[in-house]
Amino acid sequence: MNNIDKVIGTNSSYIILGLVLVVFVLMLMQLLLYHRFKEVSKKYRLLTRGPSGADLEEILHQYANDVINLEKNKNELMHEYAILKEQVAQSIHNIGLVRFNAFENMGSDLSFSIAMLDRRGDGVILTGLYGRDETRLYAKPIRKGTSDYSLTEEEKIAIQRSLEKIE
């Protein structure tokens, strides 16, 4: 223990000078760290403030709510899309028309058969027969491209033309 006291006594000025240097370096490092902390703190405050002055947590909650609302809107739109798709499938899409001469003594192909079908091949066929004294119009229901009523050759051709446009 005496040896340690002797070494400290003879070198005390160097030890104090070394400790002062260590304290000075530590203080300098403390100032640098404080300066960097202020910069990081300033950047953090800028990051956590949104455009409206809200903090980051509020912004994230708002974005999460927006995503939930968008998901609900998407589901509603998909439901409406399915309804519209079904309605479009049931609407008349294609028309097959055949003009013909119903009577040999008449000219100009004034008679006609027109098939109006949806995508399933359901609809109606209208046939108009033009004569000198009168014109008659006939309507027949069509299900899946056929009818329970007998069809003329012109009506079959009109249905076939309409079905070709569907595919």
Residue pairs with C-beta under 8 A, 6 or more apart in sequence:
8 15
47 56
48 55
48 56
48 57
49 55
50 56
50 58
50 59
54 62
88 119
89 118
89 119
89 120
90 118
90 120
90 122
91 118
92 116
92 117
92 118
92 123
93 117
93 118
93 119
93 165
93 166
94 117
94 162
94 163
94 165
94 166
95 114
95 115
95 116
95 162
95 165
96 114
96 115
96 117
96 157
96 158
96 159
96 160
96 161
96 162
96 163
96 164
96 165
97 112
97 113
97 114
97 115
97 158
97 161
98 112
98 113
98 114
98 154
98 155
98 157
98 158
98 161
99 109
99 110
99 111
99 112
100 109
100 111
100 112
100 113
100 154
101 107
101 108
101 109
101 110
101 111
102 110
102 111
102 129
102 130
102 131
103 131
106 130
106 131
106 132
110 130
111 127
111 128
111 129
111 130
111 154
112 127
112 128
113 125
113 126
113 127
113 128
113 152
113 154
113 155
113 157
113 158
114 125
114 126
114 127
114 158
115 123
115 124
115 125
115 142
115 155
115 158
115 159
115 161
115 162
116 123
116 124
116 125
116 126
116 162
117 123
117 142
117 145
117 159
117 162
117 163
117 166
119 166
120 144
121 142
121 143
121 144
121 145
121 163
121 166
122 142
122 143
122 144
123 141
123 142
123 162
124 139
124 140
124 141
124 142
125 139
125 140
125 142
125 147
125 151
125 155
125 158
125 159
126 137
126 138
126 139
127 137
127 138
127 139
127 140
127 152
127 154
127 155
128 135
128 136
128 137
128 138
129 135
129 136
129 137
129 138
140 147
140 149
140 151
140 155
141 147
141 148
141 149
142 159
145 159
145 163
151 159
